[in-house]
Amino acid sequence: MIELKNVSYSVFDKDTGKNKEILKNINVVFPKNKVTVITGHNGSGKSTMIKLLMGVLRATSGEILLDGKNLNEMSIDQRAKMGITVAFQNPVRFKGLTVRDLLNLASKSKNSVVDACEFLAKVGLCAKDYVDRELDDSLSGGELKRIELAIALAKGGDVMLFDEPEAGIDLWSFDALVGLFKELKNKTVIIVSHQRKLLESADYILLLDTKKDAILGRRKDILPLLDSPKCRKLGGQII
């Protein structure tokens, strides 16, 4: 179980000369072995929350806990060893390394084409065409995004974080992406997304708003509120 207790994050705004709060006093318990989709308007702190969970950013205040253990002072590597895996919104290009190299590093084993196919097929890529490709400028953004998702699957972990995984994914493959997350039933999956199909496939939805308290609830309770002003009256309660 991953939990945020009174977590805030702010940055210095050069224009105003003051600190700007991105997240304020967030209290959330992400349900274990469930899929939670984080959504909200632009600038509400969705990607920031993923970076705080992974340790890319450090909270200004509050605690982030995994099964009761405080992660605040732990590095990205330490969190990864505890079972947290992330696929970011903008994949990194690794010149000189092949897809197979990165799958091997992620899974800590030597993957054959057959092994690699298992991971790549789940994200809609043919291992024969991609396993020996370098992660360079010859790959499109969509191809890189899928490869990063495959690497995340190869690494595994009990907590899997995905920041806008649909970015660059064509509509033809979108249903397969939704199906992929449904298969991760034994993981705690946290996804940042605006996409309706991903929201409709989630077990829980976390709604962020810079002017209001965060709302975490079951999909059936939150979906009807997304386009309704009533959601602004619920506070930070869990429905």
Helices and strands as residue ranges (DSSP letters): E 2-13, E 18-30, E 35-40, H 46-54, E 61-66, E 69-70, H 76-81, E 84-87, H 99-107, H 113-122, H 127-130, H 141-155, E 159-163, H 171-183, E 188-192, H 196-201, E 204-209, E 212-218, H 219-222, G 223-225, G 229-233
